[in-house]
Amino acid sequence: IATFRKNSYIADLGAMVVTGVYGNPMTILSKQIGMDLVPIQQTCPLYGPDGKPVPKEKDDVIEREFNRLLESASYLSHRLDFNYAGNCPVSLGDALEWIISMQEMQVMHKRAQHMQEIIAIQTKIIEHRRQLKTVKETIATLKNEHLTMIKQRKPKGADNDQNYGRQEFNIRNTQIKMEDTVRMFHEAHAAEKQMEAKLQELEQNRPSDVYLSSRDRLILDWHFANLEFANATRLNNLSLKHWDQDDDFEFIGHHTTVRNGYSCVPVALTENLDIRVNSAVKEIKYGSKGVEVVAENMKTSNSQMTYKADLAVCTLTLGVLKVAVAHEESQQSNTVKFDPPLPDWKQQAIKRLGFGNLNKVVLCFDRIFWDPNANLFGHVGSTTSSRGEMFLFWSISSSPVLLALVAGMAANLVESVTDDIIIGRCMSVLKNIFGNTSVPQPKETVVTRWRSDPWARGSYSYVSVGSSGSDYDLLAAPVIPPSSKDGEGLPRLFFAGEHTIRNYPATVHGAYLSGLREAGRIADYYLGYPEGTPPDIGYSVAEAANLVSVGHVVKLRDLSPIYL
């Protein structure tokens, strides 16, 4: 959570949405600390790369296809159990692109099949006309024969009864043949008309030349960028099987934003607490007797402080934890050392679970030049690779502030670009949509770079390829010092944060609930388990993944936890 405040301008640089109001602890807090929750209007008009509005009908069609692609990917994973290609786990992005490729192949197959039908009918018509020509010639021949026989007919006489009868038989037989042939001609002619009608229908209803036109693909990419925003990473990084493992636990009700800034939550929750600012944790030592946390004063060089306590609650971001367990990166700033190192099962979970990146560009103006009734409007990128670049603009403040999102691949790329270039790109997009004369220069601007921030190393977690929801449980599991004697081991390191709660990851309410969970867990361990003494616990990987709030009955004492 980080809120920009200057004069009347307010903008959340980090978390800004309360996802679902019913049952959400943020809703309860909002009534206690004065959070100004405002429902988000879901209408989101799109503007193309040329700045012109995308017709709503077109966007609706593409959005339905986007949802159908996600359903197909889910079917591949959960019904067909297609989650590995060779020995490699499949990502959501790969699966979606494969499905799109299969759809394109199906379109090509339909086109080929359609062309084959046209050629088959044309061949039949040509053959039919050849037969009609033969039938016409047969009719003409029979007609001439019939006329000749009539002209040469001899009258009936006593001496030629037999010849007369044969003559009449031949005349009638020729007439019958001619009538049958004429009937055959009319039937064949009618069949030809039907074939011509079918041919005309096929020619007028040709299948699409492509599954998605280039413009359609760009609109689809916008929806992909929106999904990359929700997960804070490229779709190619998401696990096909587990990326949405928390969906069943989402709170219902409309989404809201905090008009007066999300920072009002930590400010209220930390009131009257001893918060040591400008103190960077450098080392966390833990053993059977307790913990020691070595911190460094950021304003005074070579000034270290050591805090001793019975236990520590570690809420370092997953990004910071990743740096801590990556020994080759130990020279980076804000590297925290664990002594002894975290157990292997904890380190592997930290490495497997993904930590994404989402950046924002805040533009503060002196007036509103966009639709004041719309909270959102989207900008369709000009290429697939740039689809996350300023793809969505938010207007959620009562003051004239726009907040542009940079997601996916673009979120990392902008961190190496200067503010001037990024702001210039934003202004170019806005002027392309609203016109050069309608868009004033911003009075204040802010550009986030969460991946480069040594205190964050990113935005929020996601289930990466090769990971699963179980890794959230492993990250939540407390750690018993390896020096503890058998049967006497109490956890000394506890973990909280959005990356430690399987059902509500990547949310403020998830981080908050994880804190309540750890408070209960610590109370169980150190103040007494409410249902008696549980059996001794050893933390294997499997057991850590299923850890619940259990603890040993201990003598009641004054606890001194440290929260990191």
ROGURO-979382 format. One line per 3 residues: number of its first residue (from 1); their letters; for each residue x, y, z of C-alpha. Coordinates in Angstrom, 1 decimal. Each point is the difference from the previous one (the first is absolute). Example, Ala and Ser with C-alpha at 12.3 -4.5 7.8 and 13.67 -1.06 7.14 Angstrom:
! residues 2
1	as	12.3 -4.5 7.8 | 1.4 3.4 -0.7
//
This chain:
! residues 564
1	iat	0.0 0.0 0.0 | 1.4 3.4 -1.0 | -2.1 3.1 -0.5
4	frk	1.1 3.1 -1.8 | -1.3 3.2 1.6 | 0.7 3.5 -1.1
7	nsy	-2.4 3.0 0.4 | -3.4 -1.4 -1.1 | 1.5 -2.8 -2.0
10	iad	-0.3 -3.6 1.3 | 1.1 -3.1 -1.9 | 0.8 -3.5 1.2
13	lga	3.3 -1.2 -1.4 | -0.4 -3.5 1.3 | -3.2 -1.8 1.0
16	mvv	-3.1 2.0 -0.8 | -3.0 -2.4 -0.4 | -2.1 -1.7 2.6
19	tgv	-1.0 -3.2 -1.8 | -3.5 -0.9 1.1 | -1.7 1.6 3.0
22	ygn	-2.0 -2.8 1.5 | 2.0 -1.8 2.7 | 3.1 2.0 -0.7
25	pmt	1.8 1.2 3.1 | 0.8 3.2 -1.8 | -3.7 0.8 0.0
28	ils	-0.1 -0.4 3.8 | 3.1 2.2 0.4 | -1.5 2.6 -2.3
31	kqi	-2.7 0.6 2.6 | 2.5 0.3 2.8 | 2.7 2.2 -1.5
34	gmd	-1.8 2.2 -2.5 | 0.9 -1.7 -3.3 | -1.9 1.7 -2.8
37	lvp	-1.0 -3.0 -2.2 | -1.3 0.9 -3.4 | -1.5 -2.7 -2.4
40	iqq	1.8 -0.4 -3.3 | -2.1 0.6 -3.1 | 0.7 -3.1 -2.1
43	tcp	-0.6 1.7 -3.3 | 3.3 0.4 -1.8 | 0.0 1.5 -3.5
46	lyg	2.9 -1.0 -2.2 | 2.0 2.2 -2.4 | 2.0 -1.5 -2.8
49	pdg	3.6 0.7 -0.9 | -1.3 2.8 -2.2 | -1.8 1.6 2.9
52	kpv	-3.4 -0.8 -1.4 | -2.6 -1.8 2.1 | -0.3 -3.7 -0.4
55	pke	-3.6 -0.9 -0.7 | -1.6 -1.6 3.0 | -1.4 -2.8 -2.1
58	kdd	3.4 -0.9 -1.2 | 1.5 0.1 3.5 | -2.8 -2.2 1.3
61	vie	0.7 -2.6 -2.7 | 3.7 0.0 0.8 | -0.6 -0.1 3.7
64	ref	-2.3 -3.1 -0.5 | 2.8 -1.6 -2.0 | 2.5 0.9 2.7
67	nrl	-2.1 -1.8 2.6 | -0.5 -2.9 -2.3 | 3.8 -0.3 -0.4
70	les	0.4 -0.1 3.8 | -2.7 -2.6 0.3 | 1.8 -2.1 -2.7
73	asy	3.3 0.4 1.9 | -1.7 -1.2 3.2 | -1.5 -3.0 -1.8
76	lsh	3.4 -0.9 -1.3 | 1.4 0.1 3.5 | -2.7 -1.4 2.2
79	rld	-1.9 -2.3 -2.3 | 2.7 -1.2 -2.3 | 2.8 0.3 2.6
82	fny	2.2 1.7 -2.6 | 2.4 1.8 2.3 | 3.3 -1.2 -1.3
85	agn	1.7 0.2 -3.5 | 2.7 -2.6 0.2 | 1.4 0.4 3.5
88	cpv	-0.7 3.8 0.2 | -3.1 1.4 1.7 | -2.2 2.0 -2.3
91	slg	-0.7 3.7 0.7 | -3.4 1.7 -0.5 | 1.5 2.2 -2.7
94	dal	1.3 -2.9 -2.0 | -3.3 -1.8 0.2 | -1.9 3.0 -1.2
97	ewi	2.3 0.5 -2.9 | -0.3 -3.7 -0.9 | -3.8 0.2 0.1
100	ism	0.1 3.1 -2.2 | 2.3 -1.8 -2.5 | -2.4 -3.0 0.0
103	qem	-2.9 2.4 -0.7 | 2.0 1.5 -2.9 | 0.7 -3.5 -1.3
106	qvm	-3.7 -0.8 0.3 | -0.9 3.2 -1.9 | 2.4 -1.1 -2.8
109	hkr	-1.5 -3.5 0.1 | -3.5 1.5 -0.3 | 1.2 2.2 -2.9
112	aqh	1.5 -3.0 -1.8 | -3.2 -2.0 0.7 | -2.1 2.8 -1.3
115	mqe	2.1 0.3 -3.2 | -0.2 -3.8 -0.5 | -3.8 0.2 0.2
118	iia	-0.1 2.8 -2.6 | 2.3 -1.9 -2.3 | -2.0 -3.2 0.4
121	iqt	-3.3 1.9 -0.9 | 1.7 1.7 -2.9 | 1.3 -3.3 -1.2
124	kii	-3.6 -1.5 0.3 | -1.4 2.9 -1.9 | 2.5 -0.4 -2.8
127	ehr	-0.7 -3.7 -0.2 | -3.7 0.7 0.1 | 0.1 2.4 -2.8
130	rql	2.0 -2.5 -2.1 | -2.8 -2.5 0.7 | -2.7 2.5 -0.8
133	ktv	1.7 0.7 -3.4 | -0.1 -3.8 -0.7 | -3.6 -0.2 1.1
136	ket	-0.9 3.0 -2.3 | 1.7 -1.8 -2.9 | -1.9 -3.2 0.8
139	iat	-3.3 1.9 0.1 | 0.8 1.6 -3.4 | 0.9 -3.4 -1.5
142	lkn	-3.1 -1.7 1.4 | -2.2 2.9 -1.3 | 1.5 -0.3 -3.5
145	ehl	-0.5 -3.8 0.1 | -3.6 0.5 1.2 | -0.8 2.5 -2.8
148	tmi	1.6 -2.2 -2.6 | -2.0 -3.0 1.1 | -3.3 2.0 -0.1
151	kqr	0.8 1.2 -3.5 | 0.9 -3.5 -1.2 | -3.0 -1.6 1.7
154	kpk	-2.0 -2.3 -2.3 | -3.8 -0.4 0.2 | -1.4 -3.1 1.5
157	gad	-0.9 -2.7 -2.5 | -1.1 -3.6 -0.1 | 3.3 -1.1 -1.5
160	ndq	2.3 1.9 2.5 | -1.5 -0.4 3.5 | 3.2 -1.3 1.4
163	nyg	2.2 2.8 -1.5 | -2.6 2.6 1.1 | 0.1 -1.2 3.6
166	rqe	3.8 0.0 0.1 | 0.0 3.5 -1.5 | -2.5 1.3 2.6
169	fni	2.0 -1.6 2.8 | 3.2 1.7 -1.1 | -1.7 3.4 -0.3
172	rnt	-1.5 -0.3 3.6 | 3.2 -1.4 1.4 | 2.0 2.9 -1.5
175	qik	-2.6 2.5 1.4 | 0.2 -1.6 3.5 | 3.8 0.1 -0.1
178	med	-0.2 3.7 -1.0 | -2.4 0.8 2.8 | 2.2 -1.8 2.5
181	tvr	3.0 1.8 -1.2 | -1.8 3.4 0.2 | -1.1 -0.8 3.5
184	mfh	3.6 -1.0 0.9 | 1.2 3.4 -1.5 | -2.4 2.0 2.2
187	eah	1.0 -1.9 3.1 | 3.7 0.5 -0.8 | -0.6 3.7 -0.7
190	aae	-1.8 0.4 3.4 | 2.9 -1.8 1.7 | 2.4 2.4 -1.7
193	kqm	-2.0 2.9 1.3 | 0.3 -1.4 3.6 | 3.7 -0.5 -0.4
196	eak	0.4 3.6 -1.3 | -2.0 1.3 3.0 | 2.2 -2.0 2.4
199	lqe	3.1 1.3 -1.8 | -1.2 3.6 0.4 | -0.8 -0.6 3.7
202	leq	3.6 -1.3 0.6 | 1.5 2.9 -1.9 | -2.0 2.5 2.0
205	nrp	0.8 -1.6 3.3 | 3.7 -0.6 -0.1 | 1.6 -0.8 3.3
208	sdv	2.3 2.6 1.6 | 3.5 0.2 -1.5 | 1.5 0.1 3.4
211	yls	-1.0 -0.9 3.6 | 0.9 3.5 1.2 | 0.7 3.0 -2.2
214	srd	3.0 2.1 1.0 | -2.4 2.5 1.6 | -1.9 -2.7 1.9
217	rli	3.3 -1.5 1.2 | 1.0 3.4 1.5 | -3.3 0.3 1.8
220	ldw	0.5 -3.6 1.3 | 3.5 1.1 1.2 | -1.6 2.8 2.0
223	hfa	-2.0 -2.6 1.9 | 3.2 -2.1 0.4 | 1.7 3.1 1.4
226	nle	-2.9 0.4 2.5 | 0.6 -3.6 1.1 | 3.7 0.8 0.4
229	fan	-0.9 3.0 2.1 | -2.1 -2.3 2.3 | 2.9 -2.4 0.4
232	atr	2.9 2.5 -0.1 | 1.9 -2.0 -2.6 | 0.1 -1.2 -3.6
235	lnn	-2.4 -2.8 -0.8 | 3.0 -2.2 -1.0 | 1.0 0.0 3.7
238	lsl	-3.3 -1.2 1.4 | -0.6 -3.7 0.8 | -2.7 -1.3 -2.3
241	khw	-1.5 -2.3 2.7 | 0.3 2.2 3.1 | 0.1 3.7 -1.1
244	dqd	-3.6 0.5 1.2 | 0.0 -2.4 3.0 | -1.4 2.7 2.3
247	ddf	-3.0 0.9 -2.2 | -2.5 -2.0 2.1 | 0.8 2.1 3.1
250	efi	-0.6 3.4 -1.5 | -2.3 2.3 2.0 | -3.2 0.8 -1.8
253	ghh	-1.4 3.5 -0.6 | 1.2 2.9 -1.9 | 3.6 1.1 -0.1
256	ttv	0.8 3.4 1.6 | 2.9 2.4 0.2 | 1.1 2.1 3.0
259	rng	-0.6 3.6 -1.0 | 2.0 1.4 2.9 | 2.9 -2.4 -0.6
262	ysc	0.8 -3.5 1.1 | 2.7 1.2 2.4 | -2.7 0.9 2.5
265	vpv	0.0 -3.7 0.9 | 3.6 -0.5 1.1 | 0.0 3.4 1.6
268	alt	-3.0 -0.9 2.2 | 1.2 -3.5 0.8 | 3.4 1.2 1.1
271	enl	-1.3 2.7 2.2 | 1.9 0.1 3.4 | 2.4 -2.8 -1.2
274	dir	3.8 0.3 0.3 | 0.9 0.3 -3.6 | 3.8 0.3 -0.7
277	vns	0.3 2.0 -3.2 | 3.2 0.3 -2.1 | 1.1 -3.4 1.4
280	avk	1.0 -2.6 -2.5 | 0.1 -3.6 1.1 | 3.3 -1.6 -1.0
283	eik	0.1 -3.3 1.8 | -2.5 -2.2 1.8 | 1.6 -2.5 2.5
286	ygs	-2.2 -2.6 1.5 | 0.6 -2.8 2.4 | -1.6 -2.0 2.8
289	kgv	0.3 2.9 2.4 | -1.6 2.6 -2.2 | 0.9 2.4 -2.8
292	evv	2.3 2.9 -0.6 | -0.7 2.5 -2.8 | 2.9 2.1 -1.2
295	aen	-1.2 3.3 -1.5 | 1.9 2.9 -1.5 | -1.0 3.7 0.3
298	mkt	-0.4 1.3 -3.5 | 0.8 3.6 0.9 | 3.1 -0.7 2.1
301	sns	2.9 -1.9 -1.6 | 1.5 -3.0 1.8 | -2.8 0.1 2.6
304	qmt	-1.4 -3.4 0.9 | -2.6 -1.0 2.5 | -0.8 -3.5 1.3
307	yka	-3.5 -0.9 1.2 | -0.5 -3.1 2.1 | -3.3 -1.8 0.4
310	dla	-1.6 -3.3 0.5 | -1.2 -0.2 -3.6 | -0.3 2.0 -3.2
313	vct	-2.8 0.4 -2.5 | 1.4 0.4 -3.4 | -2.1 2.0 -2.4
316	ltl	2.8 0.7 -2.5 | -1.4 0.0 -3.6 | 0.4 -3.1 -2.0
319	gvl	2.3 2.0 -2.3 | 2.3 0.9 2.9 | -0.1 -3.7 1.2
322	kva	1.0 -1.1 -3.5 | 3.1 2.2 0.2 | 0.8 -1.2 3.5
325	vah	0.1 -3.7 -1.2 | 1.8 0.7 -3.2 | 3.5 -0.1 1.2
328	ees	1.5 1.2 -3.3 | -2.0 3.3 0.4 | 1.1 0.6 3.6
331	qqs	1.8 3.1 -0.9 | -3.2 1.8 -0.9 | -1.2 2.8 2.2
334	ntv	-2.5 -0.9 2.7 | 1.1 -3.7 0.1 | -1.2 -1.7 3.1
337	kfd	2.1 -2.9 1.4 | -1.6 -2.8 2.0 | 2.3 -1.7 2.5
340	ppl	-0.3 -3.0 -0.2 | -1.3 0.0 -3.6 | -3.6 -0.8 -0.4
343	pdw	-0.8 -3.7 -0.4 | 0.2 -1.3 -3.5 | -3.8 -0.6 -0.3
346	kqq	-0.6 3.7 0.8 | 2.7 1.2 -2.4 | -1.4 -2.2 -2.8
349	aik	-3.5 1.3 0.5 | 1.4 3.6 -0.1 | 1.7 -0.7 -3.3
352	rlg	-2.9 -1.8 -1.6 | -2.8 2.5 0.8 | -0.1 3.0 -2.3
355	fgn	0.3 3.6 1.0 | -1.3 2.4 -2.7 | 0.2 3.5 -1.0
358	lnk	-2.6 2.7 -0.8 | 0.9 3.7 -0.4 | -2.1 3.1 -0.1
361	vvl	0.3 3.5 -1.4 | -1.8 2.7 1.9 | -1.1 3.1 -1.9
364	cfd	-1.4 2.9 2.0 | -1.8 2.7 -2.1 | -1.6 3.3 0.7
367	rif	-3.3 -1.1 -1.6 | -1.9 -3.1 -1.1 | 0.0 -0.5 -3.8
370	wdp	-1.3 -3.6 -0.1 | -3.5 -1.3 0.8 | -0.5 0.8 3.7
373	nan	-2.5 -2.8 0.3 | 2.4 -2.7 -1.0 | 2.5 -1.6 2.4
376	lfg	1.8 -1.8 -2.8 | 1.0 0.2 -3.6 | 2.3 -2.2 -2.0
379	hvg	2.6 0.5 -2.7 | 0.7 -2.8 -2.4 | 3.7 -0.4 -0.8
382	stt	1.4 0.0 -3.5 | 1.9 -3.3 0.5 | -0.3 -3.2 2.0
385	ssr	3.3 0.6 1.8 | -1.1 3.5 1.1 | -3.5 -1.0 1.0
388	gem	0.5 0.9 3.7 | 1.4 3.4 -0.6 | -2.4 2.7 1.4
391	flf	-2.8 -2.4 -0.9 | -2.4 1.2 2.7 | -0.7 3.4 1.5
394	wsi	-1.8 0.4 3.4 | -1.8 3.0 1.3 | -1.0 -0.7 3.5
397	sss	0.9 3.1 1.9 | -2.3 3.0 0.5 | 2.9 2.1 -1.3
400	pvl	1.1 0.1 -3.7 | 2.4 -2.9 0.2 | 0.6 -2.8 -2.5
403	lal	1.8 -3.1 0.8 | 1.4 -2.1 -2.9 | 0.9 -3.6 0.5
406	vag	3.1 -1.7 -1.5 | -0.3 -3.8 0.1 | 1.6 -3.2 -1.4
409	maa	3.3 0.4 -1.9 | -0.3 3.8 -0.1 | 0.0 0.2 3.9
412	nlv	3.6 -1.1 0.1 | 1.1 1.9 -3.1 | -1.2 3.4 1.3
415	esv	2.3 -0.3 3.1 | 3.0 0.6 -2.2 | -1.6 3.1 -1.7
418	tdd	0.1 3.6 1.3 | -3.1 1.6 1.4 | 0.0 2.6 -2.8
421	iii	-0.3 -2.7 -2.7 | -2.7 -1.9 1.9 | -2.1 3.2 0.7
424	grc	0.5 1.0 -3.6 | -1.4 -3.4 -1.2 | -3.0 0.4 2.3
427	msv	-0.7 3.5 -1.3 | 0.3 -1.3 -3.6 | -2.6 -2.7 0.7
430	lkn	-2.4 2.5 1.7 | 0.4 2.6 -2.8 | -0.6 -2.7 -2.6
433	ifg	-3.3 -0.8 1.7 | -1.3 3.4 1.1 | 1.8 2.4 -2.4
436	nts	3.1 2.1 0.4 | -1.9 3.2 1.1 | -2.1 -1.8 2.6
439	vpq	2.9 -1.5 2.1 | 1.9 2.4 2.2 | 3.4 -0.6 1.5
442	pke	-0.1 -1.8 3.3 | 0.8 2.0 3.2 | 1.4 -3.0 1.9
445	tvv	1.3 -3.4 -1.2 | 1.1 -3.2 1.7 | 1.5 -3.1 -1.6
448	trw	0.4 -3.2 2.1 | 2.8 -2.5 -0.4 | -1.0 -2.8 2.4
451	rsd	2.4 -2.6 -1.4 | 3.0 2.3 0.6 | -1.2 1.1 3.5
454	pwa	2.3 -1.8 2.4 | -2.7 -0.1 2.7 | -2.5 -1.8 -2.3
457	rgs	1.7 -1.6 -3.0 | -3.3 -0.2 -1.7 | -3.8 0.3 0.5
460	ysy	-1.7 -3.2 1.1 | 0.1 -3.7 -0.3 | -1.3 -2.4 -2.7
463	vsv	0.1 -3.8 -0.6 | 2.8 -0.4 -2.4 | 0.7 -2.9 -2.4
466	gss	1.1 -2.9 2.2 | -1.6 1.4 3.1 | -3.4 -0.7 1.7
469	gsd	-2.2 1.3 2.8 | 2.0 -2.3 2.4 | 2.9 2.4 -0.2
472	ydl	-2.1 2.7 1.8 | -0.4 -2.5 2.8 | 3.7 -0.7 0.1
475	laa	0.8 3.7 0.1 | -2.5 0.4 2.9 | 1.5 -2.9 2.1
478	pvi	2.1 1.2 3.0 | 3.6 -1.1 0.3 | 1.5 -1.9 3.0
481	pps	3.7 0.7 0.5 | 2.1 -3.0 -0.9 | 1.9 0.3 3.3
484	skd	-3.2 -0.9 1.9 | 0.1 -3.2 2.0 | -2.5 -2.7 -1.0
487	geg	-3.3 0.5 1.7 | 0.9 3.6 1.2 | -0.1 1.8 -3.3
490	lpr	-2.1 3.1 -0.2 | -0.3 2.0 -3.2 | 1.9 3.2 0.2
493	lff	-0.7 1.4 -3.5 | -3.6 0.6 -1.1 | -1.0 1.3 -3.4
496	age	-2.9 2.2 -1.2 | -0.9 2.0 -3.1 | -2.0 -0.4 -3.1
499	hti	2.5 -2.6 -1.3 | -0.8 -2.3 3.0 | -3.8 -0.4 -0.3
502	rny	-1.1 -2.5 -2.5 | -3.7 1.0 -0.3 | 0.5 3.8 -0.2
505	pat	3.4 0.7 -1.6 | 0.9 3.3 -1.6 | -2.5 2.0 2.0
508	vhg	0.0 2.4 3.0 | -2.6 -2.1 1.8 | 2.1 -3.1 -0.6
511	ayl	3.0 1.7 1.6 | -2.2 1.2 2.9 | -1.5 -3.4 0.6
514	sgl	3.5 -1.6 -0.1 | 1.0 2.3 2.9 | -3.1 -1.1 2.0
517	rea	0.9 -3.6 -0.7 | 3.5 0.4 1.3 | -1.2 1.8 3.1
520	gri	-2.1 -3.0 0.7 | 2.8 -2.4 -0.8 | 2.4 1.7 2.3
523	ady	-2.6 0.1 2.8 | -0.5 -3.7 -0.4 | 3.7 -0.8 0.1
526	ylg	1.1 2.4 2.8 | -3.1 0.5 2.1 | -1.4 -3.5 -0.1
529	ype	-1.9 -2.1 -2.4 | -3.7 0.2 0.8 | -0.8 -3.7 -0.3
532	gtp	3.0 -1.4 1.9 | 3.4 -1.1 -1.0 | 0.4 -1.0 -3.6
535	pdi	2.5 -2.7 -1.1 | 3.5 1.0 -0.8 | 0.3 1.6 -3.4
538	gys	2.8 -0.4 -2.5 | -0.2 2.0 -3.1 | 0.5 -2.0 -3.2
541	vae	-1.0 1.5 -3.3 | -3.3 -1.8 0.0 | -0.8 0.9 3.6
544	aan	1.0 3.6 -0.5 | -2.4 0.2 -2.9 | -2.9 -1.0 2.2
547	lvs	1.0 2.0 3.0 | -2.8 1.3 2.3 | 0.0 2.1 3.1
550	vgh	1.4 -2.5 2.5 | 2.5 0.5 2.9 | 1.4 -1.3 3.2
553	vvk	-1.2 0.9 3.4 | 2.6 2.3 1.6 | 0.3 2.0 3.1
556	lrd	-1.8 3.3 -0.4 | 2.5 2.8 -0.3 | 0.5 3.4 -1.4
559	lsp	0.6 -0.4 -3.8 | 2.1 2.4 -2.0 | -0.6 -0.7 -3.7
562	iyl	1.6 2.1 -2.8 | -2.0 0.7 -3.1 | 2.1 0.4 -3.2
//
